[in-house]
Amino acid sequence: MKVTAVILAAGQGTRMRSALPKVLHPLGGRPLLQYSLDLAAKVGSASPVVVVGHGADQVRETVGDKARFAVQEQQLGTANAVQSAAAVAAGEADYVVVISADMPLLRSETLQELVNRQASNDGPLTMLTVKSENPRGFGRVVRGADGSVTAIVEEAQATPEQLAIRELNAGAYCFRDAWLWPALRRVNMSPKGEYYLTDLVEIAVAEGQVVQALVAEDKCETIGINTRVHLSEAETALRSRINTAWMESGVTMIDPATTYIDASVQIGRDTVIWPNTCLYGETVIGEGCEIGPNTMIHDTLIGNRCKVFASVLEKAELEDGVDMGPFARLRKGAHLAEGVHMGNFGEVKDSYLGPGTKMGHFSYIGNANIGNEVNIGAGTITCNYDGKHKHQTEIGDHVFIGSDTMLVAPVKIGARARTGAGAVVTRDIAADTTVVGVPARPLYKSKEKDGN
């Protein structure tokens, strides 16, 4: 059984009041359209067809080679949008699934069931419906005595009796390919000057054919996004879905209502997420970690048994057993090796801290390569920027950097060297050397006289 998915993504989305095409608005850290593309990849046999119109270039750039494209030249309704895909998709499959890019919470299991229902339906189409006390402007589904669908009545044209119907058209369909494309040419223009895909129900019924419907069990799957209010509703539903899945997989969340996790994040079992924690992008967290509270992590790799308390991390890497915070910040390129401790109000950027290194509070490390078991005293700063260029600092193993040391890059500190508190280091320091002062100079011990 071959299935082609057609994704409708041509609408302007005027009610979003945005310069960004509606289907590119982010949900759970990903564009709305991405959810439909993932769905189509699981159900479809061929590359999906995305119907573009408003913001077509932006949509193409975002999607890339994940789909084929058809252009709806004028915004003349959903039937016209599907008809735009005929040159690309007609005749290549047994069935055509039509979904909207603004319905991101639809599950692949539901869409596959829709396809299976149509495969056993002698009629030309099966549609997805939902039962809800909040119509949200959806068309009402009218059924016959045998349970088949006899009509979809748009809210504006519905009678009082029809308005009382609580089964609504969700906007996802599976058609028999051979029937769909000729039938689309028979859809008449509505009084609003558009061609509605829902008119295919009337055409099928007039032919004496059966239109079946699958009722979605989870109403959240059918949330369609037309406004930013709808977007927030979908965000809440998606967050609940994501958090529930992680808790069922062995992650503890102290307060799921205040925990925000993007769909692309990965978390190991026995990790504890504390309140007011936000995990974004391609973040990966290992097992047995404690994250938060009041923590934001973007695109960061975190090993096992790490503790990140009230901190901000972006494009960084933590190996196993790292302990940091509160109020610490890792910027792009920060790499903390196994067992590193980073105190409060510290910041690291484009730097490597070797295993077992301890970084005191109120310190800044930038463009540095730091060895094993180094002590970085409170208030230490790598002065890495001269106003035009960034410069490197290199610190060997087992070095002791005293509090308030200024390391004026480029500079190298040899193994086991030491700096006194408040030292301003402007020259390289040899191994096993202690320096003090401004500018820092080696400290030599005078030889004791023998008394002769």
C-alpha positions as CSV (number, residue, x, y, z in Angstrom):
1,M,0.0,0.0,0.0
2,K,1.6,3.2,-1.2
3,V,0.7,6.6,0.5
4,T,1.6,10.1,-0.6
5,A,1.3,12.9,2.0
6,V,0.3,16.4,0.9
7,I,0.9,19.1,3.5
8,L,-1.0,22.4,3.2
9,A,1.4,25.2,4.1
10,A,0.4,28.0,1.7
11,G,-1.8,30.1,4.0
12,Q,-0.9,33.6,5.0
13,G,-1.9,33.2,8.6
14,T,-3.2,36.8,8.9
15,R,-4.5,36.3,12.4
16,M,-1.0,35.6,13.7
17,R,-0.2,39.2,12.9
18,S,3.3,38.4,12.0
19,A,5.9,38.9,9.2
20,L,6.9,35.3,9.7
21,P,4.8,32.7,7.7
22,K,2.5,30.9,10.1
23,V,3.9,27.5,9.5
24,L,7.4,28.6,10.5
25,H,6.4,29.8,14.0
26,P,8.2,27.8,16.6
27,L,6.5,25.2,18.8
28,G,8.6,23.3,21.3
29,G,11.7,24.7,19.7
30,R,10.8,23.6,16.1
31,P,8.8,25.2,13.2
32,L,5.2,24.1,13.1
33,L,5.8,22.6,9.7
34,Q,8.5,20.3,11.0
35,Y,5.9,18.3,12.9
36,S,3.9,17.6,9.7
37,L,7.1,16.6,7.9
38,D,8.0,14.1,10.6
39,L,4.4,12.8,10.5
40,A,4.5,12.4,6.7
41,A,7.8,10.6,6.8
42,K,6.3,7.9,9.2
43,V,3.1,7.4,7.2
44,G,4.0,8.2,3.6
45,S,5.8,5.9,1.1
46,A,7.3,8.8,-0.9
47,S,8.7,12.2,-0.1
48,P,5.9,14.4,1.1
49,V,4.5,17.3,-1.1
50,V,4.4,20.7,0.7
51,V,2.0,23.1,-0.9
52,V,3.5,26.6,-0.5
53,G,2.3,30.1,-1.3
54,H,2.7,32.9,1.2
55,G,6.4,33.1,2.2
56,A,7.2,30.3,-0.2
57,D,10.9,31.1,-0.3
58,Q,11.3,31.1,3.5
59,V,9.4,27.8,3.7
60,R,11.5,26.2,1.0
61,E,14.7,27.3,2.8
62,T,13.5,25.9,6.1
63,V,12.4,22.5,4.6
64,G,15.3,22.0,2.2
65,D,15.4,18.6,0.6
66,K,13.0,17.0,3.1
67,A,10.1,17.4,0.7
68,R,8.9,18.2,-2.7
69,F,7.0,21.4,-3.4
70,A,3.9,22.6,-5.2
71,V,2.9,26.2,-5.5
72,Q,-0.6,27.6,-4.9
73,E,-0.3,30.7,-7.0
74,Q,-3.5,32.3,-5.5
75,Q,-5.0,31.6,-2.1
76,L,-8.3,30.1,-3.4
77,G,-9.1,27.6,-0.7
78,T,-8.1,24.1,0.5
79,A,-9.3,22.3,-2.6
80,N,-7.4,24.6,-4.8
81,A,-4.3,24.0,-2.6
82,V,-4.5,20.2,-3.0
83,Q,-5.2,20.6,-6.7
84,S,-1.9,22.5,-6.9
85,A,-0.1,19.3,-5.9
86,A,-1.6,17.2,-8.8
87,A,1.3,17.7,-11.1
88,V,3.7,16.4,-8.5
89,A,1.7,13.7,-6.7
90,A,-1.2,12.4,-8.8
91,G,-1.1,8.7,-9.7
92,E,2.0,7.8,-7.8
93,A,0.3,6.1,-4.8
94,D,-2.8,4.1,-3.8
95,Y,-3.9,6.7,-1.2
96,V,-3.3,10.4,-0.6
97,V,-3.2,11.8,2.9
98,V,-3.9,15.5,3.3
99,I,-2.9,17.3,6.5
100,S,-2.3,20.9,7.5
101,A,1.0,22.3,8.6
102,D,-0.8,24.2,11.4
103,M,-2.0,21.0,13.2
104,P,1.3,19.9,14.8
105,L,0.1,17.7,17.6
106,L,-1.4,15.0,15.4
107,R,0.2,11.6,16.2
108,S,1.5,9.2,13.6
109,E,-0.5,6.4,15.2
110,T,-3.7,8.4,14.5
111,L,-2.8,9.2,11.0
112,Q,-1.9,5.6,10.3
113,E,-5.2,4.5,11.7
114,L,-6.9,7.0,9.3
115,V,-5.1,5.3,6.4
116,N,-6.0,1.8,7.6
117,R,-9.6,2.8,7.9
118,Q,-9.6,4.1,4.3
119,A,-7.9,1.0,3.1
120,S,-10.9,-1.0,4.3
121,N,-13.4,1.6,3.1
122,D,-15.1,0.9,-0.2
123,G,-15.8,4.7,-0.5
124,P,-13.3,7.3,-1.7
125,L,-12.4,9.0,1.5
126,T,-12.0,8.8,5.3
127,M,-11.8,11.9,7.4
128,L,-10.6,12.7,10.9
129,T,-13.1,14.3,13.3
130,V,-13.1,15.3,17.0
131,K,-15.9,15.7,19.6
132,S,-15.6,18.9,21.5
133,E,-17.8,21.5,23.4
134,N,-15.6,24.2,21.9
135,P,-16.3,24.3,18.1
136,R,-13.5,26.9,17.4
137,G,-15.2,27.7,14.1
138,F,-14.8,24.2,12.7
139,G,-17.3,22.7,10.3
140,R,-19.9,20.4,11.8
141,V,-20.0,16.7,10.8
142,V,-23.4,15.4,9.8
143,R,-23.8,11.6,9.9
144,G,-26.5,9.4,8.4
145,A,-28.4,6.6,10.0
146,D,-25.7,4.1,9.1
147,G,-23.0,6.2,10.8
148,S,-21.4,7.4,7.5
149,V,-20.7,11.1,6.9
150,T,-23.3,12.8,4.8
151,A,-22.1,16.4,4.9
152,I,-19.7,18.9,6.5
153,V,-21.5,22.1,7.2
154,E,-19.3,25.2,7.7
155,E,-20.2,27.2,10.8
156,A,-21.3,30.3,8.8
157,Q,-23.8,28.3,6.8
158,A,-25.1,26.0,9.6
159,T,-28.6,25.9,10.9
160,P,-29.3,26.2,14.7
161,E,-29.7,22.4,14.8
162,Q,-26.5,21.9,13.0
163,L,-24.6,24.3,15.2
164,A,-25.6,22.1,18.2
165,I,-23.6,19.2,16.7
166,R,-20.4,18.6,18.6
167,E,-18.6,16.4,16.1
168,L,-16.2,18.7,14.2
169,N,-14.1,18.4,11.1
170,A,-10.5,18.2,12.3
171,G,-9.0,18.8,8.8
172,A,-7.1,15.6,8.1
173,Y,-8.1,13.2,5.3
174,C,-7.2,10.1,3.4
175,F,-8.4,9.8,-0.2
176,R,-8.3,7.1,-2.8
177,D,-5.8,8.5,-5.3
178,A,-7.7,7.5,-8.4
179,W,-10.9,9.3,-7.2
180,L,-9.3,12.4,-5.6
181,W,-7.8,14.2,-8.6
182,P,-10.8,14.1,-11.0
183,A,-13.1,14.9,-8.1
184,L,-11.2,18.1,-7.3
185,R,-12.0,19.5,-10.7
186,R,-15.7,19.2,-9.8
187,V,-15.5,21.4,-6.7
188,N,-17.4,24.6,-7.3
189,M,-16.4,28.0,-6.0
190,S,-18.0,29.1,-2.8
191,P,-19.8,32.4,-2.3
192,K,-16.5,33.6,-0.6
193,G,-14.6,32.9,-3.9
194,E,-12.8,29.8,-2.6
195,Y,-12.8,26.1,-3.3
196,Y,-13.3,24.0,-0.2
197,L,-11.8,20.5,0.2
198,T,-14.8,19.6,2.4
199,D,-17.1,19.8,-0.7
200,L,-15.6,16.5,-1.7
201,V,-17.8,14.9,0.9
202,E,-20.9,16.2,-0.8
203,I,-19.6,15.0,-4.2
204,A,-18.9,11.5,-2.9
205,V,-22.3,11.2,-1.2
206,A,-24.0,12.4,-4.4
207,E,-22.3,9.5,-6.2
208,G,-23.8,7.1,-3.6
209,Q,-20.3,6.4,-2.1
210,V,-19.5,6.0,1.6
211,V,-17.5,8.6,3.5
212,Q,-16.1,7.3,6.7
213,A,-14.8,9.2,9.8
214,L,-12.3,8.4,12.5
215,V,-12.9,10.2,15.8
216,A,-9.7,11.4,17.4
217,E,-9.5,10.1,21.0
218,D,-7.2,12.9,22.2
219,K,-8.7,16.4,21.4
220,C,-5.3,18.0,21.8
221,E,-4.2,16.2,18.6
222,T,-6.6,18.3,16.6
223,I,-5.6,21.8,17.9
224,G,-5.3,23.9,14.8
225,I,-3.2,27.1,15.1
226,N,-4.6,30.2,13.6
227,T,-3.7,32.7,16.4
228,R,-1.0,33.1,19.0
229,V,-3.6,32.1,21.6
230,H,-3.9,28.8,19.7
231,L,-0.1,28.6,19.6
232,S,0.1,28.9,23.4
233,E,-2.6,26.2,23.8
234,A,-0.6,23.9,21.6
235,E,2.6,24.7,23.5
236,T,0.9,23.8,26.8
237,A,-0.4,20.5,25.3
238,L,3.0,19.7,23.8
239,R,4.9,20.4,27.0
240,S,2.6,18.1,28.9
241,R,3.1,15.4,26.3
242,I,6.9,15.8,26.4
243,N,7.2,15.9,30.1
244,T,4.9,12.9,30.6
245,A,7.0,10.9,28.2
246,W,10.2,11.7,30.0
247,M,8.8,10.9,33.4
248,E,7.5,7.6,32.1
249,S,11.1,7.0,30.9
250,G,12.6,7.4,34.3
251,V,13.2,11.2,34.6
252,T,12.0,13.0,37.8
253,M,10.4,16.4,37.5
254,I,9.6,18.2,40.7
255,D,7.1,20.5,39.0
256,P,6.3,19.6,35.4
257,A,4.1,22.8,35.0
258,T,7.2,25.0,35.3
259,T,9.6,22.7,33.3
260,Y,10.0,23.5,29.6
261,I,11.7,20.9,27.4
262,D,12.0,21.2,23.6
263,A,11.0,18.2,21.5
264,S,14.6,17.6,20.4
265,V,16.1,17.3,23.9
266,Q,17.4,14.0,25.2
267,I,17.5,13.1,29.0
268,G,19.0,10.0,30.8
269,R,17.2,8.1,33.4
270,D,17.4,9.0,37.1
271,T,18.0,12.6,36.3
272,V,16.1,15.1,38.4
273,I,14.8,18.3,36.8
274,W,13.9,21.0,39.4
275,P,11.4,23.8,38.8
276,N,11.8,26.7,36.4
277,T,14.2,24.8,34.2
278,C,14.2,25.3,30.4
279,L,16.0,22.8,28.1
280,Y,16.3,23.9,24.5
281,G,17.5,22.8,21.1
282,E,19.8,19.8,20.8
283,T,20.6,19.5,24.5
284,V,21.6,16.0,25.7
285,I,21.7,15.2,29.4
286,G,23.1,12.0,30.8
287,E,22.0,9.8,33.7
288,G,21.8,10.7,37.4
289,C,22.1,14.4,36.9
290,E,20.5,17.2,38.9
291,I,19.4,20.2,36.8
292,G,18.0,23.4,38.2
293,P,16.1,25.1,39.7
294,N,16.1,28.3,37.6
295,T,18.3,27.0,34.9
296,M,18.4,27.5,31.1
297,I,20.3,25.1,28.8
298,H,20.7,25.6,25.1
299,D,22.3,23.0,22.7
300,T,24.6,21.6,25.4
301,L,26.0,18.1,26.0
302,I,26.0,17.1,29.7
303,G,27.5,13.8,30.9
304,N,26.4,11.6,33.8
305,R,26.1,12.7,37.5
306,C,26.4,16.4,36.8
307,K,24.9,19.1,39.0
308,V,23.9,22.3,37.4
309,F,22.3,24.8,39.8
310,A,20.6,28.1,38.8
311,S,22.9,28.6,35.8
312,V,22.8,29.4,32.1
313,L,24.6,27.1,29.5
314,E,24.8,27.6,25.7
315,K,26.6,25.4,23.2
316,A,28.8,23.9,25.9
317,E,30.0,20.5,27.0
318,L,30.2,19.0,30.5
319,E,31.8,15.6,31.0
320,D,30.8,13.3,33.9
321,G,30.7,14.6,37.5
322,V,30.8,18.3,36.8
323,D,29.4,20.5,39.5
324,M,28.5,24.2,38.8
325,G,26.5,27.1,40.1
326,P,24.6,28.9,41.3
327,F,24.6,31.8,38.8
328,A,27.3,30.4,36.6
329,R,27.4,30.8,32.9
330,L,28.9,28.7,30.1
331,R,29.1,30.3,26.7
332,K,29.7,28.8,23.3
333,G,32.8,26.5,23.2
334,A,33.0,26.0,27.0
335,H,34.2,22.4,27.7
336,L,34.4,21.3,31.4
337,A,36.2,17.9,31.8
338,E,35.3,15.2,34.3
339,G,35.0,16.4,37.9
340,V,35.4,20.1,37.2
341,H,33.9,22.4,39.9
342,M,32.7,25.9,38.8
343,G,31.7,28.3,41.5
344,N,29.0,30.9,41.6
345,F,29.0,34.0,39.3
346,G,31.7,32.4,37.1
347,E,31.8,32.5,33.3
348,V,33.6,30.3,30.7
349,K,33.8,30.9,27.0
350,D,35.7,29.0,24.2
351,S,37.8,27.3,26.8
352,Y,38.7,23.8,28.1
353,L,39.0,23.1,31.8
354,G,40.9,19.8,32.5
355,P,39.8,17.0,34.8
356,G,39.5,17.9,38.5
357,T,40.1,21.7,37.9
358,K,38.4,24.0,40.5
359,M,37.3,27.4,39.3
360,G,36.4,29.9,42.1
361,H,33.6,32.3,42.1
362,F,33.5,35.7,40.3
363,S,36.0,34.4,37.7
364,Y,36.0,34.8,33.9
365,I,37.9,32.3,31.7
366,G,37.9,33.0,27.9
367,N,39.9,31.5,25.1
368,A,41.9,29.3,27.5
369,N,43.3,25.8,27.7
370,I,43.6,24.7,31.3
371,G,45.2,21.5,32.5
372,N,44.3,18.9,35.2
373,E,43.8,19.7,38.9
374,V,44.2,23.4,38.5
375,N,43.0,25.8,41.2
376,I,41.6,29.1,39.8
377,G,41.1,31.5,42.6
378,A,38.1,33.8,43.1
379,G,38.1,36.8,40.9
380,T,40.6,35.4,38.3
381,I,40.2,36.9,34.8
382,T,41.8,35.9,31.5
383,C,42.3,39.3,29.7
384,N,41.8,37.8,26.3
385,Y,40.7,40.7,24.2
386,D,42.9,43.6,23.2
387,G,40.2,45.6,21.4
388,K,40.8,44.0,18.0
389,H,41.7,40.3,18.5
390,K,41.2,37.4,21.0
391,H,44.3,35.8,22.5
392,Q,44.9,32.4,24.1
393,T,45.8,31.6,27.6
394,E,47.5,28.2,28.4
395,I,47.7,26.8,31.9
396,G,49.5,23.6,32.7
397,D,48.6,20.8,35.2
398,H,48.5,21.4,38.9
399,V,48.9,25.2,38.7
400,F,47.6,27.4,41.5
401,I,46.1,30.7,40.4
402,G,45.7,33.1,43.3
403,S,42.6,35.2,43.9
404,D,42.2,38.3,41.7
405,T,44.9,37.2,39.3
406,M,44.8,39.0,35.9
407,L,46.2,36.8,33.1
408,V,46.9,39.1,30.1
409,A,46.8,36.9,27.0
410,P,48.6,35.6,25.1
411,V,50.3,34.0,28.0
412,K,51.5,30.5,29.1
413,I,51.7,29.2,32.7
414,G,53.9,26.2,33.2
415,A,53.0,23.1,35.3
416,R,52.9,23.5,39.0
417,A,53.4,27.3,38.8
418,R,51.7,29.6,41.3
419,T,50.5,33.2,41.2
420,G,50.0,35.4,44.2
421,A,46.8,37.1,45.0
422,G,46.3,40.2,42.8
423,A,49.1,39.3,40.4
424,V,48.9,40.8,36.9
425,V,50.6,38.3,34.6
426,T,51.9,39.8,31.4
427,R,54.6,37.3,30.5
428,D,54.9,33.5,30.4
429,I,55.6,31.7,33.7
430,A,58.0,28.7,33.7
431,A,57.0,25.5,35.4
432,D,57.4,25.3,39.2
433,T,57.7,29.1,39.4
434,T,55.8,31.4,41.8
435,V,55.1,35.0,40.6
436,V,53.7,38.0,42.5
437,G,53.0,41.6,42.0
438,V,52.0,44.1,39.3
439,P,53.4,43.2,36.8
440,A,54.0,39.7,38.1
441,R,57.6,38.7,38.7
442,P,59.2,35.5,40.0
443,L,59.4,35.3,43.8
444,Y,62.9,34.1,44.9
445,K,63.7,33.0,48.4
446,S,67.0,34.4,49.7
447,K,69.5,31.9,51.0
448,E,70.0,31.9,54.8
449,K,73.4,32.8,56.0
450,D,75.4,30.0,57.8
451,G,76.4,32.4,60.6
452,N,80.1,32.0,60.0
